[in-house]
Each structure stands twice: as structure tokens, then as C-alpha cells.
Amino acid sequence: MKKLNKEIYDKAKALNEWILSQQEVKEFQRLEKYIKEHDELHQLEESLKTMQQEIVNKKHAGEDTKELIEIYQKRHKQFLIFLEIRILEQVKL
């Protein structure tokens, strides 16, 4: 049984290393770090997460979420634009 656990561990570790080496994952990690380092972006991201939770809770309660989803989509788009602008500003420096 220990041999099987070791084999599974080794395969899981190799898979994890492969995933972490992918360009998409590296880009995600870079953006995640950038957001956390910039308080304004981090706060916007947290407010979006809160809205997501509100949407889930309202859907679970059977409440109408159409208006909340529209607001969320607009704010999410604004967040992405703001993030892109901040990154472009940093590149110019």
C-alpha cells in the first residue's frame, strides 16, 4: 500500500509541477500578485467576490437576480478595464 501511495504522490507532484509551468497559470499568478499589491484593485476584487456570493445566495433562495447580475457584469467589466489600464501604466514606467 505504501508503494501505491508513493506512486500516486509522485504522479500528483509531477502533474502539479506541469500545471504550474503552464504559461496561463504563470500569467494568472502574476495578475493575482499584482492585484494583491495594489489596494484599490484588491478592494474592487473583494467587492466582486461579495457580489458573487450575494447572487448565489439569492438564487438559492429563489429570488430574482437579474438586476444584481447586470450590476455585477458592469462592475466586473470596469474592474478588468481598470486592471488593464494599471498594468499598461506600469509598463510605460
Helices and strands as residue ranges (DSSP letters): H 2-21, H 23-37, H 39-60, H 66-92
